Amino acid sequence: MARHSDAQEKLITQILIAIFICTIICIIAITAHTVLLWQDLNHQLHLLNPEKFPLLPWYKLIF
């Protein structure tokens, strides 16, 4: 197996770090979007039937 040079190893490390950071940002964005969708659904259900579907705070929609 060929040995990578130091410059190649630094580049590979930077690419892996960039992929990791992008993955974390994507997870945060997907989670935030899901919470907004759940809030909207909760609000729509509350408008249809307030007694059966009380408005819930965002953290109760997740847990």
C-alpha positions in Angstrom: 0.0 0.0 0.0 1.4 3.4 -1.0 2.2 5.8 1.8 0.4 9.2 1.7 2.4 12.4 1.9 1.8 14.8 4.8 0.0 17.2 2.4 -2.3 14.4 1.3 -3.0 13.4 4.9 -3.8 17.0 5.9 -6.2 17.2 2.9 -7.9 14.0 3.8 -8.2 15.1 7.4 -9.7 18.5 6.3 -12.2 16.7 4.0 -13.3 14.4 6.8 -13.7 17.3 9.2 -15.8 19.2 6.6 -18.0 16.1 6.0 -18.5 15.7 9.8 -19.4 19.4 10.2 -21.8 19.2 7.3 -23.4 16.1 8.7 -23.9 17.8 12.1 -25.5 20.9 10.4 -27.8 18.7 8.3 -28.9 16.8 11.4 -29.7 20.1 13.2 -31.6 21.4 10.2 -33.6 18.3 9.8 -34.5 18.2 13.5 -35.5 21.9 13.4 -37.6 21.3 10.3 -39.3 18.3 11.9 -40.1 20.3 15.0 -41.7 23.1 12.9 -43.8 20.5 11.0 -45.0 19.0 14.3 -45.8 22.5 15.7 -47.9 23.2 12.5 -49.7 19.9 12.8 -50.4 20.4 16.5 -51.7 23.9 15.7 -54.0 22.6 12.9 -55.3 19.8 15.1 -55.9 22.4 17.9 -58.0 24.5 15.5 -60.1 21.5 14.5 -60.7 20.3 18.0 -59.3 22.4 20.9 -60.6 20.1 23.7 -58.9 17.0 22.3 -55.7 18.6 21.0 -54.3 21.3 23.3 -51.5 23.4 22.1 -48.2 21.9 23.2 -44.8 23.7 23.6 -42.2 22.6 21.1 -40.2 20.5 23.5 -43.2 18.3 24.3 -43.6 17.6 20.6 -40.2 15.9 20.6 -40.2 13.9 23.8 
